[in-house]
Amino acid sequence: MTTEVTMILSGFLFWFIIVTNVASSRFGYETIKELEPEAKLQKISSNPNKFKIGVALILIEHVSIIALAVMLFIAFGSYSLILGIIWLTFRITEGLIQIYYKKNYWRLLNLAKQYPGTSGAGKNALINSAGSILQTKGTIFSFTQIFFSIGTLAYSIIFVSYGVIPAIIGWFGIVAVILYGLGNGITPLIPKFKVILYAGAFLILIFEIVLGGRLLFVHTIP
């Protein structure tokens, strides 16, 4: 597989990951914040197929993250094997952890099926179980974002150090991922700093849109 082909595929995957993430949210899957447990059960109970589609889309997104890490390694790993192995390892780990823990999130579907016909202590038990699942989901997401941040920082450094894309894109990625990483680390301790996390997430989105377009349509090294 040539460098040009892997650059095109990498660009496509950057955009595809964004599209599947947005699409999954349209079907009720929330990446960063979730509904309260009872509201979540009510929403799933009213349209279980929507929940299933949302989970399927986010699983496709997780698989695409792994594929992206591989494509970027093939395209740019030769510039720095150490950095290449870092982003390959960390981003694949990120994707695998997210995929593994979706089986726990899927349990919400069974709880939601029981919810309408349950009352009293039984309903409270279902709500508490849903709350535990959503809390675990949030914890796992925050944990995997450590892997995301390290992996993204590694290939952003490659872009800046070796000029394989315009340096301004690489520097933008470095700033964005550092801000996002700080927000992800600080928010659980000081919730009011969540604005840093959201600002970092927005900058990461811009970075990946621009980088994806650059690789997809201008797949030559300056």
Sequence and secondary structure as in RCSB ss.txt:
>XXXX:A:sequence
MTTEVTMILSGFLFWFIIVTNVASSRFGYETIKELEPEAKLQKISSNPNKFKIGVALILIEHVSIIALAVMLFIA
FGSYSLILGIIWLTFRITEGLIQIYYKKNYWRLLNLAKQYPGTSGAGKNALINSAGSILQTKGTIFSFTQIFFSI
GTLAYSIIFVSYGVIPAIIGWFGIVAVILYGLGNGITPLIPKFKVILYAGAFLILIFEIVLGGRLLFVHTIP
>XXXX:A:secstr
  HHHHHHHHHHHHHHHHHHHHHHHHTT  SS    HHHHHHHHHH HHHHHHHHHHHHHHHHHHHHHHHHHHHH
HGGG HHHHHHHHHHHHHHHHHHHHHHHHHTHHHHHHHHGGG  HHHHHHHHHHHHHHHHHHHHHHHHHHHHHHH
HHHHHHHHHHHH SS HHHHHHHHHHHHHHHHHHHHTTT GGGHHHHHHHHHHHHHHHHHHHHHHHH  S  
